[in-house]
Amino acid sequence: MRYNRLGKTDLKISHLGFGASAVGGMFEKTDKNEAIKTIHTAFDRGINYFDTSPAYGRETSPFGAATSEIVLGESLKSLKRDEFIISTKAGKTASLPPVFNFSYSAIIKSVESSLKRLNTDYIDIVFLHDIEYGQGQYLKLALTEGLEALRDLKKQGKIKFIGASCYPIEVLDHVITNYELDVILVHNHYTLINDLLLKLLPKIKAKDVGLVNASPFASGLLTHKGPPDWYPVNVKELAVIKKTIAYCKDSNIPIEKIALQFALRNSEINTTLFSCSNQNILNQNLDWSQEPINLSVIEKTLVYLESIKNTDFDFGGFNK
């Protein structure tokens, strides 16, 4: 496992991180015991970074909306606290349907609750979560009261570093340019179907902001199983994906392997988060990350996907 300094922070972070959205049941029903074993296996194989959110769960998940934090907290409590890095989020309290509150008091309460669920007295990074949702109606509050709350929690030592996460490139650009953050989380913008993160890299590097790249599989779109029920994809786009998967199968290389290796090939990205709740899938991804990259197959795969490159899936309804 390779470890990188995360921006201007003092964190040495594994270049592959464990995203705990799947543990919360965001993609399919999960087994709690298998999820815990998967988290332990990730740590044993060198992953020291785990990301979660109080919004990663469903009504059908074992503990509802906060399932991911609860399971992750239970999984990590047997480890020495200085041996792993954990990030969570605040401002979004549920996902399906999404519920938000970025007020000062709500952010304080959210982080205090996360500390208890995660069985820790400090959190390495807290991101304001999905600040662009609902056509940006929460942006002003998130970037005023929300950030103020995180700064105060940082002064108190309850969190070490602060950040924000969202999908639209224009919002990310605005936040990176105008606000002082330690870390930024960018999802679905450095994948086989989207490379818009490259436009932000010069600004991120100039300000020495830590970069967490999430969703190398485009939140499940670039997999044989296909996207979850909440994914905003249409029939024509799915047809392109299916043709690409067929090409990859003919080349005897799963699209998941190509997607992961593509996302890991840029050395300017500090860490890339992928999510799963099964040990076999975890081990397969880690094995793929250590194998030589087949650039020829990657380039041919990109040709198949060209017609949907940089499609704006607008996960949070920012542009609607």
C-alpha positions in Angstrom: 0.0 0.0 0.0 1.3 3.5 -0.8 0.7 6.4 1.6 0.6 10.1 0.7 0.5 13.3 2.7 -3.0 14.7 2.5 -2.6 18.3 1.3 -1.2 20.6 4.1 -2.4 18.3 6.8 -0.1 16.0 8.8 -2.1 12.9 7.7 -0.3 10.1 5.9 -3.2 8.5 4.1 -3.4 5.2 2.1 -3.8 5.9 -1.6 -6.8 3.6 -1.5 -9.4 4.4 1.1 -12.5 2.5 2.3 -15.8 4.3 1.7 -18.4 3.0 4.1 -21.5 4.0 2.1 -22.0 0.3 1.1 -21.7 -0.7 4.7 -24.7 1.6 5.4 -26.8 -0.2 2.7 -26.7 2.5 0.1 -26.4 0.0 -2.8 -28.0 -3.1 -1.5 -28.9 -4.9 1.7 -25.8 -5.7 3.7 -24.9 -8.2 6.4 -23.5 -6.5 9.5 -21.1 -9.3 10.5 -19.7 -9.5 6.9 -19.4 -5.7 6.8 -17.3 -5.7 10.0 -15.1 -8.5 8.7 -14.6 -6.5 5.5 -13.5 -3.4 7.4 -11.0 -5.5 9.5 -9.7 -7.0 6.3 -9.2 -3.6 4.7 -7.2 -2.5 7.7 -5.1 -5.7 7.7 -4.3 -5.2 4.0 -3.0 -1.6 4.6 -6.0 0.7 4.3 -5.8 3.3 7.0 -8.5 5.7 5.8 -12.2 5.1 6.4 -14.9 7.5 5.3 -18.5 7.5 6.4 -21.5 9.8 7.0 -24.6 9.9 9.3 -26.6 9.8 6.1 -25.3 6.5 4.8 -28.2 4.2 5.5 -31.8 3.3 4.6 -35.0 2.6 6.6 -34.3 -1.0 5.9 -30.7 -0.8 7.2 -30.0 -2.4 10.6 -29.7 1.0 12.3 -31.5 3.3 9.8 -29.8 6.4 8.4 -26.8 6.2 10.7 -26.0 2.5 10.0 -22.7 3.2 8.3 -21.3 5.2 11.3 -22.5 2.7 13.8 -21.0 -0.3 12.0 -17.8 1.5 11.3 -17.5 2.6 14.9 -18.0 -0.9 16.2 -15.5 -2.3 13.7 -12.7 0.2 14.5 -13.0 0.3 18.3 -10.6 -2.6 18.8 -7.8 -0.8 16.9 -5.4 1.8 18.2 -6.8 5.2 17.5 -3.6 6.6 16.0 -3.4 3.7 13.5 -6.3 4.8 11.3 -7.8 8.0 9.8 -11.5 8.5 9.9 -13.7 11.1 8.1 -17.4 11.7 8.4 -19.8 14.3 7.3 -22.3 16.8 8.6 -25.3 18.8 7.3 -27.0 15.8 5.6 -28.8 13.6 8.1 -30.5 11.2 5.7 -30.2 10.2 2.0 -33.4 8.5 0.9 -35.0 11.0 0.8 -32.3 13.6 1.5 -32.6 15.7 4.7 -30.4 18.7 5.4 -29.6 21.1 8.2 -26.4 23.2 8.0 -27.2 25.6 10.8 -24.5 26.1 13.4 -26.3 24.2 16.2 -27.2 21.4 13.8 -23.6 20.9 12.7 -22.4 20.9 16.4 -25.1 18.4 17.3 -24.3 16.2 14.3 -20.6 15.9 15.0 -21.2 15.3 18.7 -23.5 12.4 17.7 -21.0 11.1 15.2 -18.3 11.0 17.9 -20.5 8.7 20.0 -21.4 6.4 17.1 -17.8 6.2 16.0 -16.5 5.4 19.5 -13.9 8.1 19.3 -13.0 11.4 21.1 -11.9 13.1 17.9 -12.5 12.8 14.1 -9.7 13.4 11.7 -11.8 15.1 9.0 -15.4 16.3 8.9 -16.9 17.3 5.5 -20.0 19.4 5.0 -22.0 16.9 3.0 -23.6 17.5 -0.4 -23.8 21.3 0.0 -25.2 21.8 -3.5 -28.5 19.9 -3.1 -31.9 21.4 -4.0 -30.5 24.0 -6.5 -28.1 25.3 -4.0 -30.6 26.4 -1.4 -28.4 25.3 1.4 -25.1 26.7 0.1 -25.1 30.1 1.9 -25.9 28.5 5.3 -23.4 25.7 4.8 -20.6 28.1 3.9 -21.3 30.5 6.8 -22.8 28.8 9.8 -21.8 25.3 8.8 -18.1 26.2 8.3 -18.1 28.4 11.5 -19.3 25.3 13.5 -16.6 23.1 12.0 -13.9 25.7 12.8 -15.1 25.9 16.4 -15.1 22.1 16.7 -11.5 22.1 15.3 -10.4 24.7 17.9 -11.9 22.4 20.6 -9.9 19.4 19.3 -13.0 17.4 18.4 -12.1 17.4 14.8 -8.6 17.8 13.3 -9.4 19.1 9.8 -12.4 20.5 7.9 -13.7 20.1 4.4 -16.6 20.0 2.1 -18.1 17.6 -0.4 -20.3 18.1 -3.4 -20.8 17.1 -7.0 -21.1 20.1 -9.4 -17.7 21.3 -10.7 -18.7 24.9 -10.6 -19.6 24.7 -6.9 -16.3 22.9 -6.1 -14.4 25.5 -8.0 -16.2 28.3 -6.1 -15.5 26.7 -2.7 -11.8 25.9 -3.4 -11.2 29.4 -4.7 -13.0 31.4 -2.0 -12.9 29.4 1.2 -10.1 28.1 3.4 -10.5 24.3 3.7 -8.1 21.6 4.7 -9.6 18.9 2.5 -12.0 18.6 -0.4 -14.0 15.5 -1.3 -14.8 15.2 -5.0 -17.0 12.3 -6.2 -17.7 10.9 -9.7 -15.3 13.4 -11.4 -12.3 11.1 -12.1 -13.7 8.0 -13.6 -13.8 6.3 -17.0 -16.8 8.5 -17.9 -15.7 11.8 -16.3 -12.4 13.5 -15.9 -13.5 17.0 -14.9 -11.4 16.8 -11.7 -8.4 17.5 -13.9 -9.7 21.1 -14.3 -9.6 21.6 -10.5 -6.2 20.0 -9.8 -4.1 23.2 -10.4 -6.2 25.2 -7.9 -6.2 22.3 -5.4 -2.4 21.9 -5.7 -1.8 25.7 -5.5 -3.7 26.0 -2.2 -2.3 22.6 -1.0 -5.8 21.4 -0.2 -6.0 17.7 0.6 -7.9 15.8 -2.2 -10.1 12.8 -1.6 -11.3 11.3 -4.9 -14.4 9.2 -4.5 -16.5 6.8 -6.6 -14.0 5.2 -9.1 -16.9 3.0 -10.2 -19.2 6.0 -10.8 -21.3 5.1 -7.8 -22.0 1.6 -9.3 -22.6 2.6 -12.9 -19.3 1.1 -14.0 -20.0 -2.4 -12.7 -21.6 -5.6 -13.9 -24.3 -5.2 -11.2 -25.2 -1.8 -12.4 -26.2 1.4 -10.6 -28.4 1.5 -7.5 -32.1 2.5 -7.7 -31.4 6.2 -6.9 -29.0 6.7 -9.8 -30.1 9.4 -12.3 -29.2 7.5 -15.5 -31.3 7.1 -18.6 -31.8 4.1 -21.0 -29.5 5.5 -23.7 -26.7 6.0 -21.2 -27.2 2.5 -19.8 -27.0 1.1 -23.4 -23.5 2.7 -23.8 -22.4 1.2 -20.5 -23.7 -2.3 -21.5 -21.8 -2.2 -24.8 -18.6 -1.2 -22.9 -19.1 -4.0 -20.4 -19.4 -6.5 -23.3 -16.1 -5.2 -24.8 -14.4 -5.5 -21.5 -15.7 -9.1 -21.1 -14.4 -10.0 -24.6 -11.0 -8.6 -23.5 -11.1 -10.8 -20.4 -10.8 -7.8 -18.1 -13.7 -6.8 -15.9 -14.9 -3.2 -16.3 -14.5 -2.8 -12.5 -10.7 -3.6 -12.8 -10.3 -1.0 -15.6 -12.3 1.6 -13.7 -10.3 1.2 -10.6 -6.9 1.2 -12.3 -7.9 4.3 -14.3 -8.8 6.2 -11.1 -5.5 5.2 -9.5 -3.2 6.2 -12.2 -2.9 9.9 -11.4 -0.2 10.6 -8.8 -1.6 14.0 -7.9 -4.6 12.5 -6.3 -3.9 11.8 -2.6 -6.4 9.0 -2.0 -9.3 7.3 -3.8 -12.3 5.9 -2.0 -14.1 2.8 -3.1 -17.0 1.2 -1.3 -18.0 -2.4 -0.6 -19.3 -4.6 2.2 -18.0 -7.9 1.2 -14.5 -9.4 1.8 -14.2 -11.1 -1.6 -14.9 -7.8 -3.4 -12.6 -5.9 -1.2 -9.7 -8.4 -1.8 -10.4 -8.4 -5.5 -10.1 -4.6 -5.7 -6.9 -4.5 -3.7 -5.4 -7.2 -5.9 -6.3 -5.2 -9.0 -4.8 -2.1 -7.6 -1.4 -3.9 -7.3 -1.4 -5.3 -10.8 0.2 -3.7 -13.9 -2.2 -1.3 -15.7 -3.2 -2.3 -19.2 -3.2 1.2 -20.8 -4.3 -0.2 -24.2 -7.5 -1.6 -22.8 -8.2 1.5 -20.8 -7.8 3.7 -23.9 -10.1 1.4 -26.0 -12.6 1.4 -23.2 -12.6 5.2 -23.1 -13.5 5.2 -26.8 -16.6 3.1 -26.2 -17.6 5.6 -23.5 -16.9 8.7 -25.4 -20.5 9.6 -26.2 -21.3 9.9 -22.5 -18.1 11.5 -21.3 -18.5 14.2 -18.7 -22.3 13.8 -18.6 -23.8 15.8 -15.8 -25.8 13.3 -13.7 -26.8 16.2 -11.4 -27.1 13.9 -8.3 -28.4 16.6 -6.0 -30.7 18.5 -8.4 -28.3 21.5 -8.6 -29.2 22.4 -12.2 -32.9 21.5 -12.2 
